[in-house]
Amino acid sequence: MALVFRVVMQFVGISLSLLGWVLSIITTYLPQWKNLNLDLNEMENWTMGLWQTCVIQEEVGWQCKDFDSFLALPAELRISRVLMFLSNGLGFLGLLVSGLGLDCLRIGETQQDVKKRLLILGGVLSWTAGIAALVPVSWVAHVTVQEFWDETLPEVVPRWEFGDALFIGWFAGFFLLLGGCLLSWAACGTRAPLASGHYAVAEMQTQLHHDTPRCKTLANLFSRLFAQSFIF
């Protein structure tokens, strides 16, 4: 029962980590971190991401333009680029390392201590990737709220609002955090399973193979002693 619970926790943890990693990649490149609705022209909407700004018109469709300079961007967008790249890299490493530590894999099955450490390391990497995804999304959201309620700006000036990418980023960070915690808990909270049957049989065969010469030597010795005692 404990083994089944351990395997289920590992499967759920790595599935949530994979889902969070995919969502973090989508968040990085989705140009909808901020939305701007113009009251004067309801047929035109503006969106802003980490890499470009886009305008959506009903007749023309999507038209996007990349940012000209990285240094000209606001601080929250510059730092968000770096942190999102860090989240994507750490999430991939976490999936790779924790995948090698799963009990359902035959690789390194006799070295349960190594698999346990790999599982813990993968959980920590996924957890760190979740933090790296939540920080930029929450920072951009905080700046957006401050600018929206800025009383120094006239009321006629359009205000940026939350885009879909922010909500996807929050889900990505949450899934990475939860997946990393489940992987670490599955490694630390339950006992490691014993070696599988074919490994146990192999060890018994190896032991018997090493013990066979000794048995033959002892048998020959007893037969000689029995023969000598019979002669006397």
C-alpha positions as CSV (number, residue, x, y, z in Angstrom):
1,M,0.0,0.0,0.0
2,A,2.8,2.4,0.9
3,L,4.5,1.6,-2.4
4,V,1.3,2.3,-4.4
5,F,0.9,5.6,-2.6
6,R,4.5,6.6,-3.3
7,V,4.2,5.8,-7.0
8,V,0.9,7.8,-7.2
9,M,2.4,10.8,-5.5
10,Q,5.4,10.7,-7.9
11,F,3.1,10.5,-10.9
12,V,0.9,13.4,-9.7
13,G,4.0,15.5,-8.8
14,I,5.8,15.1,-12.1
15,S,2.5,15.6,-14.1
16,L,1.9,18.9,-12.3
17,S,5.5,19.9,-12.8
18,L,5.2,19.2,-16.5
19,L,2.0,21.1,-16.8
20,G,3.5,24.1,-15.0
21,W,6.6,24.0,-17.2
22,V,4.5,24.1,-20.4
23,L,2.3,27.0,-19.0
24,S,5.5,28.9,-18.1
25,I,6.8,28.6,-21.6
26,I,3.4,29.8,-23.0
27,T,3.5,32.7,-20.5
28,T,7.0,33.8,-21.6
29,Y,6.1,34.2,-25.3
30,L,2.4,35.2,-25.1
31,P,2.0,38.9,-26.0
32,Q,-0.9,39.5,-23.6
33,W,0.7,40.5,-20.3
34,K,-1.3,43.7,-20.4
35,N,-4.4,44.8,-22.2
36,L,-5.5,48.3,-23.2
37,N,-9.0,49.0,-24.2
38,L,-9.7,52.4,-25.9
39,D,-13.1,53.8,-25.1
40,L,-12.9,56.2,-28.1
41,N,-12.3,53.3,-30.5
42,E,-13.9,50.0,-29.2
43,M,-12.9,48.2,-32.4
44,E,-9.2,48.5,-31.5
45,N,-7.4,46.8,-28.6
46,W,-3.8,46.9,-27.6
47,T,-1.8,44.2,-25.8
48,M,1.7,44.1,-24.4
49,G,4.0,41.2,-23.7
50,L,7.7,40.7,-22.8
51,W,8.8,40.9,-26.4
52,Q,6.3,42.9,-28.4
53,T,3.2,45.1,-28.5
54,C,0.2,44.1,-30.6
55,V,-2.9,45.9,-31.8
56,I,-6.1,44.0,-32.6
57,Q,-8.5,45.4,-35.1
58,E,-11.6,43.7,-36.3
59,E,-11.0,44.5,-40.0
60,V,-7.2,44.0,-40.1
61,G,-6.6,41.4,-37.3
62,W,-3.4,41.1,-35.3
63,Q,-0.5,43.5,-36.0
64,C,2.6,43.1,-33.7
65,K,5.8,45.0,-33.4
66,D,8.9,43.9,-31.4
67,F,10.5,46.2,-28.9
68,D,13.4,48.1,-30.4
69,S,15.7,48.0,-27.4
70,F,16.0,45.9,-24.3
71,L,17.5,48.7,-22.2
72,A,14.6,51.0,-23.1
73,L,12.1,48.6,-21.5
74,P,10.7,49.2,-18.0
75,A,12.5,47.5,-15.2
76,E,9.7,45.0,-14.5
77,L,9.8,43.8,-18.1
78,R,13.6,43.4,-18.3
79,I,13.7,41.4,-15.1
80,S,10.7,39.4,-16.1
81,R,12.5,38.2,-19.2
82,V,15.4,36.9,-17.2
83,L,13.3,35.3,-14.5
84,M,11.0,33.6,-17.0
85,F,13.9,32.1,-18.9
86,L,15.3,31.0,-15.5
87,S,11.9,29.4,-14.7
88,N,11.8,27.5,-18.0
89,G,15.4,26.2,-17.6
90,L,14.9,25.1,-14.0
91,G,11.6,23.5,-14.8
92,F,13.2,21.4,-17.6
93,L,16.1,20.3,-15.3
94,G,13.6,19.5,-12.6
95,L,11.6,17.2,-15.0
96,L,14.8,15.5,-16.2
97,V,16.3,14.9,-12.8
98,S,13.0,13.8,-11.1
99,G,12.2,11.6,-14.1
100,L,15.4,9.6,-13.5
101,G,14.4,9.2,-9.8
102,L,11.0,7.7,-10.4
103,D,10.4,4.2,-9.0
104,C,8.7,3.0,-12.2
105,L,11.9,3.3,-14.2
106,R,14.3,0.3,-14.3
107,I,17.4,2.6,-14.4
108,G,19.3,2.4,-11.2
109,E,16.7,0.3,-9.5
110,T,19.2,-1.3,-7.1
111,Q,20.5,2.2,-6.0
112,Q,17.4,3.5,-4.1
113,D,19.4,6.1,-2.2
114,V,20.6,7.7,-5.5
115,K,17.0,7.7,-6.9
116,K,15.7,9.3,-3.7
117,R,18.3,12.1,-3.9
118,L,17.4,12.6,-7.6
119,L,13.8,12.9,-6.8
120,I,14.4,15.4,-4.0
121,L,16.7,17.5,-6.3
122,G,14.0,17.4,-9.0
123,G,11.4,18.6,-6.6
124,V,13.6,21.4,-5.4
125,L,14.3,22.5,-9.0
126,S,10.6,22.5,-9.8
127,W,9.8,24.4,-6.6
128,T,12.5,27.0,-7.5
129,A,11.1,27.3,-11.1
130,G,7.7,28.0,-9.6
131,I,9.0,30.9,-7.5
132,A,10.9,32.2,-10.6
133,A,7.6,32.2,-12.5
134,L,5.5,33.8,-9.8
135,V,7.8,36.7,-9.1
136,P,7.7,38.4,-12.5
137,V,4.0,37.8,-13.0
138,S,3.2,39.3,-9.6
139,W,5.6,42.2,-10.1
140,V,4.0,43.2,-13.5
141,A,0.5,42.8,-11.9
142,H,1.6,45.1,-9.0
143,V,2.9,47.8,-11.3
144,T,-0.2,47.5,-13.5
145,V,-2.5,48.1,-10.4
146,Q,-0.4,51.1,-9.3
147,E,-0.5,52.7,-12.7
148,F,-4.3,52.0,-13.0
149,W,-5.0,53.8,-9.8
150,D,-2.5,56.6,-10.3
151,E,-4.4,59.8,-9.5
152,T,-1.9,62.0,-11.2
153,L,-3.0,60.8,-14.6
154,P,-6.1,62.4,-16.2
155,E,-9.2,60.2,-16.3
156,V,-9.3,60.4,-20.1
157,V,-5.9,58.6,-20.4
158,P,-6.4,54.9,-21.1
159,R,-5.1,52.5,-18.4
160,W,-3.5,49.1,-18.9
161,E,-5.2,46.1,-17.3
162,F,-4.4,42.5,-16.6
163,G,-3.8,40.3,-19.6
164,D,-4.4,36.6,-20.0
165,A,-0.7,35.8,-19.7
166,L,-0.7,36.9,-16.1
167,F,-3.3,34.4,-15.1
168,I,-1.6,31.6,-17.0
169,G,1.7,32.6,-15.3
170,W,0.1,32.3,-11.9
171,F,-1.3,28.9,-12.7
172,A,2.2,27.9,-14.0
173,G,3.9,28.9,-10.8
174,F,1.3,27.2,-8.6
175,F,1.6,23.9,-10.5
176,L,5.4,24.0,-10.4
177,L,5.3,24.7,-6.6
178,L,2.8,22.0,-5.9
179,G,4.5,19.4,-8.2
180,G,7.9,20.1,-6.6
181,C,6.5,19.7,-3.1
182,L,4.8,16.4,-4.0
183,L,8.0,15.0,-5.5
184,S,10.0,15.9,-2.4
185,W,7.3,14.6,-0.1
186,A,7.1,11.3,-2.0
187,A,10.9,10.9,-1.6
188,C,11.1,11.9,2.1
189,G,7.8,10.9,3.5
190,T,7.7,7.2,2.5
191,R,10.2,4.4,2.6
192,A,12.0,3.3,-0.5
193,P,10.7,0.1,-2.1
194,L,12.8,-3.0,-2.1
195,A,14.5,-4.3,-5.2
196,S,12.3,-5.9,-7.7
197,G,11.9,-9.6,-8.1
198,H,14.3,-10.1,-11.0
199,Y,17.1,-8.2,-9.2
200,A,16.5,-10.4,-6.1
201,V,16.7,-13.6,-8.1
202,A,19.9,-12.3,-9.8
203,E,21.5,-11.6,-6.5
204,M,20.5,-15.1,-5.2
205,Q,21.9,-16.7,-8.4
206,T,25.1,-14.7,-8.0
207,Q,25.4,-15.8,-4.4
208,L,24.9,-19.4,-5.3
209,H,27.4,-19.2,-8.1
210,H,30.0,-17.9,-5.7
211,D,29.1,-20.6,-3.0
212,T,29.2,-23.5,-5.4
213,P,33.0,-24.1,-5.4
214,R,33.0,-24.0,-1.6
215,C,30.3,-26.6,-1.4
216,K,32.1,-28.9,-3.8
217,T,35.3,-28.6,-1.8
218,L,33.5,-29.4,1.4
219,A,31.8,-32.4,-0.2
220,N,35.1,-33.8,-1.4
221,L,36.7,-33.3,2.0
222,F,33.9,-35.1,3.8
223,S,34.0,-38.0,1.2
224,R,37.7,-38.5,1.8
225,L,37.3,-38.5,5.5
226,F,34.5,-41.0,5.3
227,A,36.5,-43.3,3.0
228,Q,39.6,-43.2,5.3
229,S,37.4,-44.0,8.4
230,F,35.8,-46.9,6.5
231,I,39.2,-48.3,5.6
232,F,40.4,-48.2,9.2
